[in-house]
Amino acid sequence: MTDQHAGLPSWHSRIVPPVELRADDIAAWNHLRDAHPEYDTPLLSPAFAQTIGRARRDVRVALIEDANGLAVAFAFHARPCGLGRPIGPPRCDFSGPVVREGLSLSLREIVAMAGLGGYRTNSLLDPWNCFEAERTGGTASRLVRMEGLAPAD
């Protein structure tokens, strides 16, 4: 699917089961994760999506690109009626798209480009504050980072 936005770059989205991710998809997704320490969680990794995807047939990944490469990697359960949910609940403390800094797409646009009519979560991780204006209800999630310790991937 290709989506044009007035005044914005041309966006292309590809929606695949996680087991169909290519090596370059995984590398680009991990590059997005490397850009912010809050993305350094296995719960937002391609490996986690692939693990859950091997157990569930309703897991998908939306990869959204522009001329500069991958801008969004978004893993979700594709639920009935077009609703997306986080992968791995209730054990998944964080969810949502992993995005490039300065992303000009809204969460609503990302969800639509993922082929969903909506996305429900109470654990949206948004380290760049791209989606602050779109949040409704809930309470803030907290991330505690232990100095000198790196999460296992």
C-alpha positions as a LaTeX table, in Angstrom:
\begin{tabular}{lrrr}
\hline
Residue & $x$ (\AA) & $y$ (\AA) & $z$ (\AA) \\
\hline
Met1 & 0.00 & 0.00 & 0.00 \\
Thr2 & 1.29 & 3.44 & $-0.84$ \\
Asp3 & $-0.19$ & 6.44 & 0.88 \\
Gln4 & 0.30 & 10.09 & $-0.14$ \\
His5 & $-0.10$ & 12.89 & 2.41 \\
Ala6 & $-0.37$ & 16.51 & 1.32 \\
Gly7 & 2.95 & 18.22 & 1.86 \\
Leu8 & 4.56 & 15.07 & 3.27 \\
Pro9 & 6.84 & 12.52 & 1.66 \\
Ser10 & 5.47 & 9.50 & $-0.11$ \\
Trp11 & 4.96 & 6.65 & 2.34 \\
His12 & 4.90 & 2.96 & 1.54 \\
Ser13 & 3.65 & 0.32 & 3.98 \\
Arg14 & 4.15 & $-3.41$ & 3.87 \\
Ile15 & 2.26 & $-5.68$ & 6.25 \\
Val16 & 3.72 & $-9.13$ & 6.84 \\
Pro17 & 3.61 & $-11.98$ & 9.35 \\
Pro18 & 6.74 & $-11.64$ & 11.52 \\
Val19 & 8.10 & $-14.95$ & 10.26 \\
Glu20 & 8.36 & $-13.35$ & 6.79 \\
Leu21 & 10.63 & $-10.50$ & 7.92 \\
Arg22 & 13.74 & $-10.31$ & 5.76 \\
Ala23 & 17.24 & $-9.81$ & 7.15 \\
Asp24 & 17.24 & $-6.17$ & 5.94 \\
Asp25 & 13.84 & $-5.57$ & 7.65 \\
Ile26 & 15.25 & $-6.87$ & 10.93 \\
Ala27 & 18.41 & $-4.77$ & 10.61 \\
Ala28 & 16.39 & $-1.61$ & 9.85 \\
Trp29 & 14.00 & $-2.28$ & 12.76 \\
Asn30 & 16.93 & $-2.77$ & 15.14 \\
His31 & 18.48 & 0.45 & 13.80 \\
Leu32 & 15.30 & 2.31 & 14.82 \\
Arg33 & 15.48 & 0.69 & 18.26 \\
Asp34 & 19.13 & 1.69 & 18.66 \\
Ala35 & 18.22 & 5.37 & 18.26 \\
His36 & 16.63 & 5.68 & 21.73 \\
Pro37 & 17.43 & 3.83 & 24.98 \\
Glu38 & 13.74 & 3.35 & 25.79 \\
Tyr39 & 13.41 & 1.16 & 22.70 \\
Asp40 & 16.10 & $-1.13$ & 24.16 \\
Thr41 & 13.58 & $-3.74$ & 25.33 \\
Pro42 & 13.10 & $-7.20$ & 23.92 \\
Leu43 & 9.34 & $-6.56$ & 23.89 \\
Leu44 & 9.74 & $-4.20$ & 20.92 \\
Ser45 & 12.23 & $-6.35$ & 19.05 \\
Pro46 & 11.83 & $-8.27$ & 15.81 \\
Ala47 & 12.86 & $-11.44$ & 17.68 \\
Phe48 & 9.95 & $-11.06$ & 20.13 \\
Ala49 & 7.50 & $-10.45$ & 17.27 \\
Gln50 & 8.82 & $-13.54$ & 15.48 \\
Thr51 & 8.51 & $-15.66$ & 18.63 \\
Ile52 & 4.91 & $-14.58$ & 19.22 \\
Gly53 & 4.20 & $-14.92$ & 15.49 \\
Arg54 & 5.27 & $-18.55$ & 15.53 \\
Ala55 & 2.65 & $-19.24$ & 18.22 \\
Arg56 & $-0.17$ & $-17.05$ & 16.86 \\
Arg57 & $-1.36$ & $-16.70$ & 13.29 \\
Asp58 & $-2.92$ & $-13.27$ & 13.88 \\
Val59 & 0.35 & $-11.38$ & 14.46 \\
Arg60 & 1.43 & $-8.88$ & 11.81 \\
Val61 & 4.16 & $-6.30$ & 11.37 \\
Ala62 & 3.60 & $-3.06$ & 9.49 \\
Leu63 & 6.80 & $-1.67$ & 8.00 \\
Ile64 & 6.36 & 1.94 & 6.90 \\
Glu65 & 9.04 & 3.53 & 4.74 \\
Asp66 & 9.76 & 6.76 & 2.97 \\
Ala67 & 12.65 & 7.80 & 0.73 \\
Asn68 & 14.98 & 7.72 & 3.77 \\
Gly69 & 14.18 & 4.08 & 4.60 \\
Leu70 & 12.26 & 2.48 & 7.44 \\
Ala71 & 10.43 & 5.03 & 9.58 \\
Val72 & 8.05 & 2.74 & 11.52 \\
Ala73 & 8.07 & $-0.90$ & 12.63 \\
Phe74 & 4.75 & $-1.81$ & 14.24 \\
Ala75 & 3.97 & $-5.33$ & 15.51 \\
Phe76 & 0.38 & $-6.08$ & 16.50 \\
His77 & $-2.29$ & $-8.74$ & 16.88 \\
Ala78 & $-4.78$ & $-8.27$ & 14.05 \\
Arg79 & $-8.05$ & $-8.83$ & 15.92 \\
Pro80 & $-11.53$ & $-9.22$ & 14.40 \\
Cys81 & $-13.29$ & $-6.13$ & 13.09 \\
Gly82 & $-10.01$ & $-4.37$ & 12.24 \\
Leu83 & $-8.85$ & $-3.76$ & 15.81 \\
Gly84 & $-5.14$ & $-4.05$ & 16.58 \\
Arg85 & $-3.83$ & $-5.08$ & 20.00 \\
Pro86 & $-0.31$ & $-5.35$ & 21.44 \\
Ile87 & 1.55 & $-8.61$ & 21.00 \\
Gly88 & 2.32 & $-10.66$ & 24.09 \\
Pro89 & $-0.14$ & $-9.31$ & 26.67 \\
Pro90 & $-0.53$ & $-9.51$ & 29.59 \\
Arg91 & 3.21 & $-10.05$ & 29.96 \\
Cys92 & 4.18 & $-7.24$ & 27.59 \\
Asp93 & 4.78 & $-4.01$ & 29.51 \\
Phe94 & 5.39 & $-1.89$ & 26.41 \\
Ser95 & 3.76 & $-1.77$ & 23.02 \\
Gly96 & 3.25 & 0.40 & 19.98 \\
Pro97 & 5.21 & 1.38 & 16.93 \\
Val98 & 8.97 & 1.85 & 16.98 \\
Val99 & 9.46 & 5.10 & 15.09 \\
Arg100 & 12.20 & 7.29 & 13.70 \\
Glu101 & 12.89 & 10.52 & 15.57 \\
Gly102 & 11.00 & 13.47 & 14.09 \\
Leu103 & 8.37 & 11.27 & 12.45 \\
Ser104 & 5.69 & 13.36 & 10.75 \\
Leu105 & 3.00 & 10.65 & 10.79 \\
Ser106 & 0.36 & 10.58 & 13.48 \\
Leu107 & $-0.52$ & 7.41 & 15.38 \\
Arg108 & $-3.87$ & 7.46 & 13.58 \\
Glu109 & $-2.07$ & 7.47 & 10.21 \\
Ile110 & 0.26 & 4.65 & 11.29 \\
Val111 & $-2.68$ & 2.54 & 12.44 \\
Ala112 & $-4.50$ & 3.15 & 9.15 \\
Met113 & $-1.38$ & 2.31 & 7.12 \\
Ala114 & $-1.17$ & $-0.95$ & 9.10 \\
Gly115 & $-4.61$ & $-1.82$ & 7.72 \\
Leu116 & $-6.33$ & $-1.36$ & 11.08 \\
Gly117 & $-9.42$ & 0.58 & 12.06 \\
Gly118 & $-8.06$ & 1.14 & 15.58 \\
Tyr119 & $-5.37$ & 0.16 & 18.06 \\
Arg120 & $-6.01$ & $-0.35$ & 21.76 \\
Thr121 & $-3.24$ & $-0.37$ & 24.34 \\
Asn122 & $-2.56$ & 0.92 & 27.81 \\
Ser123 & 1.20 & 0.55 & 27.44 \\
Leu124 & 2.21 & 2.80 & 24.52 \\
Leu125 & 5.91 & 3.54 & 24.56 \\
Asp126 & 6.52 & 6.92 & 22.92 \\
Pro127 & 10.06 & 8.12 & 23.71 \\
Trp128 & 10.02 & 10.88 & 21.06 \\
Asn129 & 6.58 & 12.17 & 22.25 \\
Cys130 & 5.24 & 11.85 & 18.73 \\
Phe131 & 1.78 & 10.78 & 19.88 \\
Glu132 & 1.22 & 12.89 & 23.00 \\
Ala133 & $-1.74$ & 14.76 & 21.48 \\
Glu134 & $-3.48$ & 11.49 & 20.52 \\
Arg135 & $-3.42$ & 9.75 & 23.90 \\
Thr136 & $-6.72$ & 9.27 & 25.69 \\
Gly137 & $-7.33$ & 7.95 & 29.20 \\
Gly138 & $-5.04$ & 5.63 & 31.10 \\
Thr139 & $-2.01$ & 6.38 & 33.16 \\
Ala140 & 1.59 & 6.85 & 32.21 \\
Ser141 & 3.80 & 3.77 & 31.95 \\
Arg142 & 7.12 & 3.92 & 33.75 \\
Leu143 & 10.47 & 2.68 & 32.60 \\
Val144 & 13.18 & 1.99 & 35.14 \\
Arg145 & 16.65 & 1.68 & 33.65 \\
Met146 & 19.30 & 0.06 & 35.82 \\
Glu147 & 22.71 & 1.60 & 35.19 \\
Gly148 & 25.24 & $-0.84$ & 33.81 \\
Leu149 & 22.66 & $-3.51$ & 33.01 \\
Ala150 & 21.43 & $-4.19$ & 29.48 \\
Pro151 & 18.23 & $-6.12$ & 28.81 \\
Ala152 & 18.70 & $-9.42$ & 27.05 \\
Asp153 & 17.46 & $-9.52$ & 23.48 \\
\hline
\end{tabular}
